[in-house]
């Protein structure tokens, strides 16, 4: 469809039959009055929606505003079940796809737009993205307070690869140990010179040793077999998880074949939006707790081993790299302690104190790192179920996403964005006092289609349709939240290092 057609068209009037006879008319240039088709999609829990009926404020006002711009309006309502369930929304999207194909095939419509309220926008995006790449698309989509659901695969490869190498490592060590004992038993069971089994009193001793060797060999074979089997099962499990991720994301968050322009209206004070933001932030807090515990533990262990390696290198190569590296670090930690708690630290270390700290610091850092690692892993195991279970339970509530199985949350990161793609414009505004105090409207979330400012802006956008591609750009909110996670991990590492230095120096902050 593209941009709105503003050009003049030439109408050729053909012969007309009837009692008046026939006549050939001249070509007359007249301004074409455009014909707009709008498909409306209601939101969750609104199966019996009436806001998009012909006699309601939204349709009558939009028709009036479009008529003033030289366009006629016809509206088609999409009826779907509206349950708070991803499969129900998927069924609604499939139904909308059929309606879109029918309406886009009709030549009498110059422009076809979709208007979705709340999760109606979710259904609209799912339907538009599910069209074949070469199929026609609507001119654009308008949404009111819509959360656009995102299904992003979690790092299944990282999790399963870690488990895979852990199994291989432990299984390999056990197998090598058993194999060593089997070889040792073999050497004991045969004669040292003749290479023949030792025979003592009828061969009972050699038979016992031979039996032990056979048993150890069988145990070794079983250990190797079990390790290989577990390795194979983990690889199959990873492939199964990746296929399930692909299925879930493809069904409920299909990739966009052709970008369609969106205009998204979001009002400050929208109850559904506030709840979604709160639950999204709560989910972020729980996930961040796991992130800090796991990454902080790994970072501390890596730092402990690195510092120990530097110290060992100094001892073997008789270099002074340790003092060169750690002196500014120790001074910086004491300076930070002075900044955080003025008067609690001495403001620096003497040469003898620095020598003492540098001498014993590796063991303290490594010990502190190992203790921290153990505590954090225990905390992570305790927090992890809550970090996944509580957000999942909250998202199934009245105004949230709803419908996903718990297993989906384990393998997919499910969240909502306020913009659906790069060709989106967000219109944020404050609701009128009538949204809060009017008797007719009980919820601000349902006020979008009763606000004349929104409808007038929609009509203007439809008459002069154009949405620029803003590109991938920077999602400043996500960049800030991601950076905050790494900052908290770094803060934890500095804190643990500071404790190790303080313990080594014989004082505390």
LINPEQUI-V580056 format. One record per residue. N is the residue number from 1. RES is the residue in three letters. SS is DSSP state (alpha for helix, beta for strand, coil for the rest). PSI is psi as a letter, one per 30 degrees, with the letter a starting at -180 (none if undefined). BURIAL is b if it has 24 or more other C-alpha atoms within 12 Angstrom, else e. Layout:
BEGIN
<<N,RES,SS,PSI,BURIAL> <N,RES,SS,PSI,BURIAL>>
END
This chain:
BEGIN
<<1,UNK,coil,e,b> <2,UNK,coil,a,e> <3,UNK,coil,l,e> <4,UNK,coil,k,b> <5,UNK,coil,j,b> <6,UNK,coil,f,e> <7,UNK,coil,l,e> <8,UNK,coil,k,e> <9,UNK,beta,l,e> <10,UNK,beta,k,e> <11,UNK,beta,k,e> <12,UNK,coil,j,e> <13,UNK,coil,k,e> <14,UNK,coil,l,e> <15,UNK,coil,k,e> <16,UNK,coil,k,e> <17,UNK,coil,l,e> <18,UNK,coil,a,e> <19,UNK,coil,f,e> <20,UNK,coil,f,e> <21,UNK,coil,a,e> <22,UNK,coil,l,e> <23,UNK,coil,l,e> <24,UNK,coil,k,e> <25,UNK,coil,l,e> <26,UNK,coil,l,e> <27,UNK,coil,k,e> <28,UNK,beta,k,e> <29,UNK,beta,j,e> <30,UNK,beta,l,e> <31,UNK,coil,k,e> <32,UNK,coil,k,e> <33,UNK,coil,j,b> <34,UNK,beta,l,b> <35,UNK,beta,j,b> <36,UNK,beta,k,b> <37,UNK,beta,k,b> <38,UNK,beta,k,b> <39,UNK,beta,j,b> <40,UNK,beta,k,b> <41,UNK,beta,j,b> <42,UNK,coil,l,b> <43,UNK,coil,a,b> <44,UNK,coil,k,b> <45,UNK,coil,g,b> <46,UNK,coil,h,b> <47,UNK,coil,e,b> <48,UNK,coil,h,e> <49,UNK,coil,k,b> <50,UNK,coil,f,e> <51,UNK,coil,f,b> <52,UNK,coil,g,b> <53,UNK,coil,l,b> <54,UNK,coil,e,e> <55,UNK,coil,g,e> <56,UNK,coil,l,e> <57,UNK,alpha,e,b> <58,UNK,alpha,e,b> <59,UNK,alpha,e,b> <60,UNK,alpha,e,b> <61,UNK,alpha,e,b> <62,UNK,alpha,e,b> <63,UNK,alpha,e,b> <64,UNK,alpha,e,e> <65,UNK,alpha,e,b> <66,UNK,alpha,e,b> <67,UNK,alpha,e,b> <68,UNK,alpha,f,e> <69,UNK,coil,g,b> <70,UNK,coil,h,b> <71,UNK,beta,k,b> <72,UNK,beta,l,b> <73,UNK,beta,k,b> <74,UNK,beta,k,b> <75,UNK,beta,k,b> <76,UNK,beta,k,b> <77,UNK,beta,k,b> <78,UNK,beta,k,b> <79,UNK,coil,j,b> <80,UNK,coil,l,b> <81,UNK,coil,e,b> <82,UNK,coil,g,b> <83,UNK,coil,l,b> <84,UNK,coil,i,b> <85,UNK,coil,k,b> <86,UNK,alpha,e,b> <87,UNK,alpha,e,b> <88,UNK,alpha,e,b> <89,UNK,alpha,e,b> <90,UNK,alpha,e,b> <91,UNK,alpha,e,b> <92,UNK,alpha,e,b> <93,UNK,alpha,e,b> <94,UNK,alpha,e,b> <95,UNK,alpha,e,b> <96,UNK,alpha,e,b> <97,UNK,alpha,e,b> <98,UNK,alpha,e,e> <99,UNK,alpha,e,b> <100,UNK,alpha,e,b> <101,UNK,alpha,e,e> <102,UNK,alpha,e,e> <103,UNK,alpha,e,b> <104,UNK,alpha,f,b> <105,UNK,coil,f,e> <106,UNK,coil,k,e> <107,UNK,coil,f,e> <108,UNK,coil,f,e> <109,UNK,coil,k,b> <110,UNK,coil,e,b> <111,UNK,beta,k,b> <112,UNK,beta,k,b> <113,UNK,beta,l,b> <114,UNK,beta,k,b> <115,UNK,beta,j,b> <116,UNK,beta,k,b> <117,UNK,beta,k,b> <118,UNK,coil,b,b> <119,UNK,alpha,f,b> <120,UNK,alpha,e,b> <121,UNK,alpha,e,b> <122,UNK,alpha,e,b> <123,UNK,alpha,e,b> <124,UNK,alpha,e,b> <125,UNK,alpha,e,b> <126,UNK,alpha,e,b> <127,UNK,alpha,e,b> <128,UNK,alpha,e,b> <129,UNK,alpha,f,b> <130,UNK,alpha,f,b> <131,UNK,coil,l,b> <132,UNK,coil,l,e> <133,UNK,coil,e,e> <134,UNK,coil,g,e> <135,UNK,coil,l,e> <136,UNK,coil,k,b> <137,UNK,coil,l,b> <138,UNK,coil,l,b> <139,UNK,coil,e,b> <140,UNK,beta,l,b> <141,UNK,beta,k,b> <142,UNK,beta,k,b> <143,UNK,beta,k,b> <144,UNK,beta,j,b> <145,UNK,coil,h,b> <146,UNK,coil,k,b> <147,UNK,coil,k,b> <148,UNK,beta,j,b> <149,UNK,beta,k,b> <150,UNK,beta,k,b> <151,UNK,beta,j,b> <152,UNK,beta,k,b> <153,UNK,beta,k,b> <154,UNK,coil,l,b> <155,UNK,coil,i,e> <156,UNK,alpha,e,b> <157,UNK,alpha,e,e> <158,UNK,alpha,e,e> <159,UNK,alpha,e,e> <160,UNK,alpha,e,b> <161,UNK,alpha,e,e> <162,UNK,alpha,e,e> <163,UNK,alpha,e,b> <164,UNK,alpha,e,b> <165,UNK,alpha,e,e> <166,UNK,alpha,e,e> <167,UNK,alpha,e,b> <168,UNK,alpha,e,b> <169,UNK,alpha,e,e> <170,UNK,alpha,e,e> <171,UNK,alpha,e,b> <172,UNK,alpha,e,b> <173,UNK,alpha,e,e> <174,UNK,alpha,e,b> <175,UNK,alpha,e,b> <176,UNK,alpha,e,e> <177,UNK,alpha,e,e> <178,UNK,alpha,e,b> <179,UNK,alpha,e,b> <180,UNK,alpha,e,e> <181,UNK,alpha,e,b> <182,UNK,alpha,e,b> <183,UNK,alpha,e,e> <184,UNK,alpha,e,e> <185,UNK,alpha,e,b> <186,UNK,alpha,e,b> <187,UNK,alpha,e,e> <188,UNK,alpha,e,b> <189,UNK,alpha,f,b> <190,UNK,beta,l,b> <191,UNK,coil,k,e> <192,UNK,coil,f,e> <193,UNK,coil,e,e> <194,UNK,coil,f,e> <195,UNK,coil,g,e> <196,UNK,coil,l,e> <197,UNK,beta,k,b> <198,UNK,coil,k,b> <199,UNK,coil,k,e> <200,UNK,coil,j,e> <201,UNK,coil,h,e> <202,UNK,coil,g,e> <203,UNK,coil,g,e> <204,UNK,alpha,e,e> <205,UNK,alpha,e,e> <206,UNK,alpha,e,b> <207,UNK,alpha,e,e> <208,UNK,alpha,e,e> <209,UNK,alpha,e,b> <210,UNK,alpha,e,b> <211,UNK,alpha,e,e> <212,UNK,alpha,e,b> <213,UNK,alpha,e,b> <214,UNK,alpha,e,e> <215,UNK,alpha,e,e> <216,UNK,alpha,e,b> <217,UNK,alpha,e,b> <218,UNK,alpha,e,e> <219,UNK,alpha,e,e> <220,UNK,alpha,e,b> <221,UNK,alpha,e,b> <222,UNK,alpha,e,e> <223,UNK,alpha,e,b> <224,UNK,alpha,e,b> <225,UNK,alpha,e,e> <226,UNK,alpha,e,e> <227,UNK,alpha,e,b> <228,UNK,alpha,e,e> <229,UNK,alpha,e,e> <230,UNK,alpha,e,b> <231,UNK,alpha,e,b> <232,UNK,alpha,e,e> <233,UNK,alpha,e,e> <234,UNK,alpha,e,b> <235,UNK,alpha,e,b> <236,UNK,alpha,e,e> <237,UNK,alpha,e,e> <238,UNK,alpha,e,b> <239,UNK,alpha,e,e> <240,UNK,alpha,e,e> <241,UNK,alpha,e,b> <242,UNK,alpha,e,b> <243,UNK,alpha,e,e> <244,UNK,alpha,e,b> <245,UNK,alpha,e,b> <246,UNK,alpha,e,b> <247,UNK,alpha,e,e> <248,UNK,alpha,e,b> <249,UNK,alpha,e,b> <250,UNK,alpha,e,e> <251,UNK,alpha,e,b> <252,UNK,alpha,f,b> <253,UNK,coil,i,b> <254,UNK,coil,k,b> <255,UNK,coil,l,b> <256,UNK,coil,k,b> <257,UNK,coil,e,e> <258,UNK,coil,k,b> <259,UNK,coil,k,b> <260,UNK,coil,k,b> <261,UNK,beta,k,b> <262,UNK,beta,k,b> <263,UNK,beta,j,b> <264,UNK,beta,k,b> <265,UNK,beta,k,b> <266,UNK,beta,k,b> <267,UNK,beta,k,b> <268,UNK,beta,k,e> <269,UNK,coil,g,b> <270,UNK,coil,j,b> <271,UNK,alpha,e,b> <272,UNK,alpha,e,b> <273,UNK,alpha,e,b> <274,UNK,alpha,e,e> <275,UNK,alpha,e,e> <276,UNK,alpha,e,b> <277,UNK,alpha,e,b> <278,UNK,alpha,e,e> <279,UNK,alpha,e,b> <280,UNK,alpha,e,b> <281,UNK,alpha,e,e> <282,UNK,alpha,e,b> <283,UNK,alpha,e,b> <284,UNK,alpha,e,b> <285,UNK,alpha,e,b> <286,UNK,alpha,e,b> <287,UNK,alpha,e,b> <288,UNK,alpha,e,b> <289,UNK,alpha,e,b> <290,UNK,alpha,e,b> <291,UNK,alpha,e,b> <292,UNK,alpha,e,b> <293,UNK,alpha,e,b> <294,UNK,alpha,e,b> <295,UNK,alpha,e,b> <296,UNK,alpha,e,b> <297,UNK,alpha,e,b> <298,UNK,alpha,e,b> <299,UNK,alpha,e,b> <300,UNK,alpha,e,b> <301,UNK,alpha,e,b> <302,UNK,alpha,e,e> <303,UNK,alpha,e,b> <304,UNK,alpha,e,b> <305,UNK,alpha,e,e> <306,UNK,alpha,e,e> <307,UNK,alpha,e,b> <308,UNK,alpha,e,b> <309,UNK,alpha,e,e> <310,UNK,alpha,e,b> <311,UNK,alpha,e,b> <312,UNK,alpha,e,e> <313,UNK,alpha,e,e> <314,UNK,alpha,e,e> <315,UNK,alpha,e,e> <316,UNK,alpha,e,e> <317,UNK,alpha,f,e> <318,UNK,coil,h,e> <319,UNK,coil,l,e> <320,UNK,coil,h,e> <321,UNK,alpha,e,e> <322,UNK,alpha,e,b> <323,UNK,alpha,e,b> <324,UNK,alpha,e,e> <325,UNK,alpha,e,e> <326,UNK,alpha,f,b> <327,UNK,alpha,e,b> <328,UNK,alpha,e,e> <329,UNK,alpha,e,b> <330,UNK,alpha,e,b> <331,UNK,alpha,e,b> <332,UNK,alpha,e,e> <333,UNK,alpha,e,b> <334,UNK,alpha,e,b> <335,UNK,alpha,e,e> <336,UNK,alpha,e,b> <337,UNK,alpha,e,b> <338,UNK,alpha,e,e> <339,UNK,alpha,e,e> <340,UNK,alpha,e,e> <341,UNK,coil,i,e> <342,UNK,coil,k,e> <343,UNK,coil,f,e> <344,UNK,coil,f,e> <345,UNK,coil,l,e> <346,UNK,coil,f,e> <347,UNK,coil,g,e> <348,UNK,coil,l,b> <349,UNK,coil,k,b> <350,UNK,coil,l,e> <351,UNK,alpha,e,e> <352,UNK,alpha,e,e> <353,UNK,alpha,e,e> <354,UNK,alpha,e,b> <355,UNK,alpha,e,e> <356,UNK,alpha,e,e> <357,UNK,alpha,e,b> <358,UNK,alpha,f,b> <359,UNK,alpha,e,b> <360,UNK,alpha,f,b> <361,UNK,alpha,e,b> <362,UNK,alpha,e,b> <363,UNK,alpha,e,b> <364,UNK,alpha,e,b> <365,UNK,alpha,e,b> <366,UNK,alpha,e,b> <367,UNK,alpha,e,b> <368,UNK,alpha,e,b> <369,UNK,alpha,e,b> <370,UNK,alpha,e,b> <371,UNK,alpha,e,e> <372,UNK,alpha,e,b> <373,UNK,alpha,e,b> <374,UNK,alpha,e,e> <375,UNK,alpha,e,e> <376,UNK,alpha,e,b> <377,UNK,alpha,e,b> <378,UNK,alpha,e,e> <379,UNK,alpha,e,e> <380,UNK,alpha,e,b> <381,UNK,alpha,e,e> <382,UNK,alpha,e,e> <383,UNK,alpha,e,b> <384,UNK,alpha,e,b> <385,UNK,alpha,e,e> <386,UNK,alpha,e,e> <387,UNK,alpha,f,b> <388,UNK,alpha,e,b> <389,UNK,alpha,e,b> <390,UNK,alpha,e,b> <391,UNK,alpha,e,b> <392,UNK,alpha,e,b> <393,UNK,alpha,e,b> <394,UNK,alpha,e,b> <395,UNK,alpha,f,b> <396,UNK,coil,g,b> <397,UNK,coil,a,e> <398,UNK,coil,e,e> <399,UNK,coil,g,b> <400,UNK,coil,a,b> <401,UNK,coil,e,b> <402,UNK,coil,l,b> <403,UNK,coil,f,b> <404,UNK,coil,k,b> <405,UNK,coil,l,e> <406,UNK,alpha,e,e> <407,UNK,alpha,f,e> <408,UNK,alpha,e,b> <409,UNK,alpha,f,b> <410,UNK,alpha,e,b> <411,UNK,alpha,f,b> <412,UNK,beta,k,b> <413,UNK,beta,j,b> <414,UNK,beta,j,b> <415,UNK,beta,l,b> <416,UNK,beta,k,b> <417,UNK,beta,l,b> <418,UNK,coil,f,b> <419,UNK,coil,k,b> <420,UNK,coil,f,b> <421,UNK,coil,a,b> <422,UNK,coil,f,b> <423,UNK,coil,h,b> <424,UNK,beta,k,b> <425,UNK,beta,k,b> <426,UNK,beta,k,b> <427,UNK,beta,j,b> <428,UNK,beta,k,e> <429,UNK,beta,l,e> <430,UNK,beta,k,e> <431,UNK,coil,l,b> <432,UNK,coil,l,e> <433,UNK,alpha,e,e> <434,UNK,alpha,f,e> <435,UNK,alpha,f,b> <436,UNK,alpha,e,e> <437,UNK,alpha,f,e> <438,UNK,coil,k,e> <439,UNK,coil,f,e> <440,UNK,coil,f,e> <441,UNK,coil,k,e> <442,UNK,coil,f,e> <443,UNK,coil,k,e> <444,UNK,alpha,e,b> <445,UNK,alpha,f,b> <446,UNK,alpha,g,b> <447,UNK,coil,f,b> <448,UNK,alpha,e,b> <449,UNK,alpha,g,b> <450,UNK,alpha,g,b> <451,UNK,coil,j,b> <452,UNK,alpha,f,b> <453,UNK,alpha,e,b> <454,UNK,alpha,e,b> <455,UNK,alpha,e,b> <456,UNK,alpha,e,b> <457,UNK,alpha,e,b> <458,UNK,alpha,e,b> <459,UNK,alpha,e,b> <460,UNK,alpha,e,b> <461,UNK,alpha,e,b> <462,UNK,alpha,e,b> <463,UNK,alpha,f,b> <464,UNK,coil,h,e> <465,UNK,coil,k,b> <466,UNK,coil,k,b> <467,UNK,coil,k,b> <468,UNK,coil,k,e> <469,UNK,coil,j,e> <470,UNK,coil,f,e> <471,UNK,coil,l,e> <472,UNK,coil,e,e> <473,UNK,coil,a,e> <474,UNK,coil,k,e> <475,UNK,coil,j,e> <476,UNK,alpha,e,e> <477,UNK,alpha,e,e> <478,UNK,alpha,e,e> <479,UNK,alpha,e,e> <480,UNK,alpha,e,e> <481,UNK,alpha,e,e> <482,UNK,alpha,e,e> <483,UNK,alpha,e,e> <484,UNK,alpha,e,e> <485,UNK,alpha,e,b> <486,UNK,alpha,e,e> <487,UNK,alpha,e,e> <488,UNK,alpha,e,e> <489,UNK,alpha,e,b> <490,UNK,alpha,e,b> <491,UNK,alpha,e,e> <492,UNK,alpha,e,b> <493,UNK,alpha,e,b> <494,UNK,alpha,e,b> <495,UNK,alpha,e,b> <496,UNK,alpha,e,b> <497,UNK,alpha,e,b> <498,UNK,alpha,e,b> <499,UNK,alpha,e,b> <500,UNK,alpha,e,b> <501,UNK,alpha,e,b> <502,UNK,alpha,e,b> <503,UNK,alpha,e,e> <504,UNK,alpha,e,b> <505,UNK,alpha,f,b> <506,UNK,coil,g,e> <507,UNK,coil,a,e> <508,UNK,coil,l,e> <509,UNK,coil,none,b>>
END
